[in-house]
């Protein structure tokens, strides 16, 4: 069955792009068992994908939980948002096992979801969640950086 499917697909691939839809229909008409075997294999492939992805999701949840614990503890202890965020984000980045690092936006969402789903575990942390999504303020229009080679007195007007 698999051999027929690969033969049918191989013959389709040798055709030009314009004739591929017609060739696919013809190949499926010639071998209806190909369609049945593909339909039977699809649930197995989906199940395998879910099983393989489960540890990654569990690690992400664990990292999010640790990040939320760190962020909320540090904020409740009086630390600034930036210091707390840097510590929490460092843990979330290092805990991830995927090929890509977690973006700051995704890490903020993970912390927020963890706190919202478990408010009893993170008391008084909800008031800090808005800081995770605050955009840095741009410098006022009239502020310019000092030129290189200027003296301290010229820079600060003294």
SVG drawing of the C-alpha trace seen along z (x, -y; Angstrom):
<svg xmlns="http://www.w3.org/2000/svg" viewBox="-11 -77 48 79">
<polyline fill="none" stroke="black" stroke-width="0.4" points="0.0,0.0 2.7,-2.5 4.7,-1.6 1.7,-2.4 1.2,-5.7 4.9,-6.7 4.8,-5.6 1.7,-7.7 3.2,-10.7 6.5,-10.2 4.8,-10.3 3.0,-13.4 6.2,-15.1 7.7,-14.5 5.0,-16.5 4.9,-20.2 3.1,-22.4 0.2,-23.1 -0.7,-19.5 -0.3,-18.4 -3.9,-18.8 -5.2,-16.7 -2.4,-14.1 -3.3,-13.9 -6.9,-13.1 -5.9,-10.5 -3.5,-8.9 -6.1,-8.7 -8.7,-7.3 -6.2,-4.5 -5.4,-3.5 -8.2,-4.1 -6.2,-2.1 -3.7,-5.0 -6.4,-7.4 -7.5,-4.8 -4.0,-4.2 -3.3,-8.0 -6.6,-8.5 -5.6,-5.7 -2.1,-7.1 -3.3,-10.6 -4.7,-10.0 -1.5,-8.1 0.6,-11.0 -1.4,-13.5 -1.2,-11.3 2.6,-11.0 2.8,-14.8 0.9,-15.4 2.9,-12.9 6.2,-14.3 5.0,-17.9 3.7,-17.1 7.2,-17.3 7.9,-20.6 4.6,-22.1 5.2,-20.7 8.7,-22.3 7.2,-25.6 4.6,-25.5 7.3,-24.7 9.5,-27.6 6.5,-29.9 5.7,-28.9 9.3,-29.5 9.4,-32.8 6.1,-33.9 7.3,-32.9 10.5,-34.9 8.8,-37.9 6.0,-38.1 8.3,-37.4 10.8,-40.1 8.1,-42.7 6.4,-41.9 9.8,-42.3 10.0,-45.9 12.2,-45.4 11.6,-47.4 9.9,-45.9 13.1,-45.8 15.2,-43.9 12.4,-41.4 11.7,-41.0 15.4,-40.4 15.6,-37.7 12.3,-36.0 13.1,-36.2 16.5,-34.7 15.0,-31.7 12.3,-31.3 14.9,-31.5 17.3,-29.0 14.5,-26.5 13.3,-26.2 14.6,-23.2 13.4,-24.2 15.6,-25.2 14.5,-28.8 14.7,-31.1 11.5,-32.4 10.7,-36.0 10.2,-38.6 6.6,-39.0 5.9,-35.3 7.6,-35.1 5.3,-38.0 2.3,-36.1 3.4,-32.9 3.9,-34.8 0.5,-36.5 -1.3,-33.2 0.3,-31.5 -0.6,-34.2 -4.2,-34.5 -4.8,-30.7 -3.4,-30.4 -4.2,-33.7 -3.9,-32.0 -0.3,-31.0 0.7,-34.5 -1.1,-36.9 -1.0,-40.6 0.9,-39.9 -2.0,-40.9 -1.2,-44.6 2.2,-44.1 1.2,-42.3 0.5,-45.5 4.2,-46.4 5.0,-43.3 3.3,-44.9 4.2,-48.5 6.2,-49.9 9.4,-51.8 8.7,-55.6 10.5,-57.5 12.8,-60.3 11.1,-63.8 11.6,-65.6 13.8,-68.4 16.4,-66.0 19.5,-65.5 22.5,-63.4 25.7,-65.4 28.2,-65.6 31.4,-63.7 34.3,-65.8 32.2,-68.2 33.3,-68.9 31.3,-68.0 30.5,-71.7 29.2,-72.1 27.1,-69.0 25.5,-69.9 25.6,-73.7 27.8,-74.3"/>
</svg>
